Each structure stands twice: as structure tokens, then as C-alpha cells.
Amino acid sequence: MNHDSGKKPIQLPPLKAIQAFEQAARFGNVARAAEQLNLTPSAVSHQIANLEALIGRPLFLRTAKGVSLTAAGEQYLREVSGILQSLATATERAGSAVGFDCLRLHAAPSFGLLWLLPRLERFRASHPDIQINLSCSYEALHFGRHQIDVDIRHGYPNWPSLEVRTIRHERATVLAAPALLARQPIRQPDDLLGQNLILSESALVQWPQWFAQQGVSLPQAPFALSFDRSYMSLEAASHGYGVALESSLLAQDYVARGQLVDVFGDALASPVSAHHLVFPRGHAELTRVRTFLEWMQGQLGHDFSY
């Protein structure tokens, strides 16, 4: 008896074609995708063309500047990115030793150095079965290719295909060393006009915005020092080189140790949502990631915002 319903079997696309599509979508450029995959541009184009033929509709719009996703391509990218990540995770699990789990974290350098690193021993003490691998840079790394579980990013959250949990209650606040304040007391914003000001170039709220919020004209003198990393600004301020406008989150331990003083406290601080825990949605199912997120929530003392 023939039980064939007459339907054609579902045809799965080759993995190479999916990888070519995903990389071309990521870079918006076939040549860049080819470099990442160690293929020729024509080979990548061929894989994408085969995939489009299999699907039956175009995934990209071709222009002189590169490629951009069609509506169908955007939907396909959202779905296959998760599948690729799940495949990478399954492969990692299959190759891992029994009882061994490695939590791979990537963080913005200042957060990694000033907030996370001093607290990692607490995590290890509570979870000795989880090994930690921490890398730091300002790059937005690719979760699958760089084997990242959770990325702690600095900036404005604009990652629609990823799970984003924003750290709340962070403030941009005025910070100075106790010795500096003893020499030159600061009681109101106008008192800053005669101070050496340290500019944090990467901060989301900088001196011009802060002075505008206080209704004070920005001083005409150039900034005494400027740094492209928050940890440099905070370290310079702790040595008494000037006054910094920086993250209360990153300065937390400096203030606790008495190396810096939060000059105006909450009264003149600017709320800012600058740090975010970012990860593919499928990663929330990993025990080590769930454990880390729960630990982070406990360390911060509040829930994350979504």
C-alpha cells in the first residue's frame, strides 16, 4: 500500500549557503563575507543564488555599494541566526567534558576592569563548577564565531535580533578626589568653572550636556585632560588631576574606597542607560548563562530592564 501523500520532502539548504547568507547580511557586502568564510566572492554569490532559488524569492537587493536585505531576507535572517547559534551551542556541548562548563563573557573594557573583574571571585566562590573566560574590547563580537555567551556592551541599545537587558540606576555624576575638594571646595555648578575638567570621550553624557542641564554656560577654557576610556578618566580624577563626569556604576568602588567623592550626589546627576547585557535569545536556556544573569541581578541589587 502506498502511503505517500504526494508531498515533496522538505529540502534543507546546505549549511554553506546559510553561512554565506548570514555573513553577507551582517556585512552588507559579499566581498567581506567571502573574507570571513575564506571563499571567493563568486563562490559566496553562487551559494546565495542557490539559496534564493531554493526559497523562491530574493533575499537581497543588489546595489553598487553592496547588498541589503529584502523583507523576506530580514525575516529569514532573524530565524536562521538562532538556528546557527543553536547548532554552535549543541556542537560545543557535545565536545565538552562531563561536569565542565565554561562561561564566555565579553565586556566593554571599563566595565570589565572596574566593575566586573573585582567581583568575579564572588561568582567563582558561589559556582566553582563554572570556568570563566573574559575578553574585553569595544567591538561588538559575533556570538557564534567568537564563542561568546554574554556580551556586556556600552552605548545605546540597538540590537533588535538579540536579547537586551539594560542595567538600571546608572548615573552620570561629578567626581573628584578628596584632596582636590579640600583645596578647592565645590558647592554648586558654577564652582566648576575654575576647575580642571576631565573629559570622558566615550561617555554618553559629557560636560557640555551636563552644564546645559544645570543652566550654566560651558567654560571657554579647553578641557585639562581628555581620555577615550572611562577607566583612564576615573584614575586621573582619583590622583587629583581634575574633576570627572563619569558613570556612578564604574566609579562605585572608587567612591567606596574613598578615592573619589560624588560631589553633588543624586541632586545633579543625570540618569543614563549605558551598559547592557546582550545575548542571543537561545542562550537564556543555557544553565551557565541563567546562573550568571541571576548572580548579576543579585550584585546590582535590582532587576534588569528589558
C-alpha positions, -999 to 999 in steps of 0.1 A, spaced: 0 0 0 14 34 -9 12 58 20 29 87 1 7 117 4 22 132 -28 40 160 -9 76 166 -17 101 161 11 113 193 27 146 203 12 171 216 36 196 243 23 233 235 25 249 249 57 275 267 35 246 286 18 232 296 52 266 308 63 271 328 31 237 344 35 243 353 72 277 368 67 266 388 36 237 401 56 259 410 85 284 430 64 261 442 36 289 432 13 297 399 -5 335 405 -6 336 410 32 315 378 37 339 359 14 369 371 35 353 358 67 344 324 51 377 321 33 359 318 0 359 338 -32 332 364 -37 319 345 -67 315 313 -45 296 333 -19 273 348 -46 267 314 -60 257 300 -26 233 329 -21 218 325 -56 212 288 -49 196 296 -16 173 322 -32 164 297 -59 155 271 -33 134 296 -13 118 310 -45 122 347 -37 151 372 -35 168 377 -1 190 407 -11 188 438 -31 220 443 -51 234 478 -55 267 493 -65 276 498 -28 268 462 -17 238 442 -7 208 450 16 181 426 28 146 424 14 117 420 38 119 382 32 157 383 38 152 402 71 127 376 83 150 347 72 180 362 90 161 365 123 152 328 121 184 313 108 207 333 131 191 315 161 194 281 143 231 287 136 237 297 172 218 266 185 239 244 162 271 260 176 259 255 211 250 219 205 284 212 190 301 228 220 281 208 244 289 175 226 326 183 228 326 194 264 338 171 292 312 159 316 308 183 345 328 211 328 311 244 318 329 275 306 311 308 307 325 330 280 320 367 286 329 398 266 327 433 281 334 469 273 369 474 288 360 499 316 331 478 328 352 447 326 381 462 345 364 484 371 331 466 379 332 430 368 367 419 375 367 428 412 335 408 417 343 377 396 359 359 426 325 361 443 309 343 413 336 317 413 332 311 450 295 305 446 298 285 413 332 266 414 320 243 386 318 271 361 351 283 344 352 319 333 367 333 301 366 371 300 376 392 270 373 430 267 371 453 237 347 479 223 339 456 193 305 441 190 317 405 186 299 378 167 284 354 193 289 322 172 322 329 156 338 342 187 321 318 211 306 345 233 278 336 258 270 371 271 283 405 258 282 435 282 280 464 258 283 502 263 262 526 243 227 530 230 208 497 228 200 490 191 203 452 187 168 441 176 177 405 169 192 400 204 181 398 240 190 430 257 189 436 295 198 471 305 215 478 338 193 504 356 201 531 381 233 542 364 240 580 366 265 604 351 278 622 382 305 647 391 335 631 408 367 645 424 394 634 448 390 644 485 424 662 484 413 684 455 380 692 472 399 702 504 419 727 484 391 740 462 356 732 476 328 727 451 294 736 464 275 745 432 279 740 394 294 775 390 324 764 412 334 740 384 342 769 360 376 774 376 385 737 379 405 714 356 378 694 339 385 658 326 366 649 295 355 612 290 351 610 253 332 577 253 306 587 280 270 591 268 266 622 289 295 647 287 303 680 302 285 702 276 252 684 281 257 684 319 264 722 321 234 728 298 212 708 322 223 730 351 218 762 331 255 771 332 275 782 302 303 759 293 337 773 303 357 787 275 390 771 285 398 738 269 395 706 289 426 700 310 426 663 301 406 640 278 405 602 276 388 577 253 384 552 282 364 557 313 389 539 335 416 564 325 393 594 334 385 579 368 421 570 375 432 606 366 405 620 388 415 598 417 450 613 415 436 648 418 443 658 383 409 673 378 371 667 381 355 640 361 319 635 349 315 597 348 293 567 355 283 561 391 284 524 382 320 524 371 331 548 399 313 527 426 345 511 440 365 543 438 338 560 460 336 531 484 374 532 489 373 569 495 395 577 464 367 597 448 338 618 461 304 620 444 303 658 446 266 666 442 251 632 447 218 624 431 207 660 432 226 670 400 232 636 385 220 626 350 203 592 346 219 572 319 213 537 305 248 530 292 255 493 299 236 463 286 238 426 289 233 413 253 230 377 241 211 355 215 177 345 228 187 308 228 215 315 253 190 322 281 184 284 281 220 277 290 224 269 327 256 289 330 240 319 314 210 318 336 232 314 366 253 344 356 222 366 350 208 357 384 242 365 400 244 398 382 209 407 394 220 399 430 252 420 427 233 450 413 205 447 438 177 451 413 161 436 382 173 445 348 150 464 324 141 449 291 
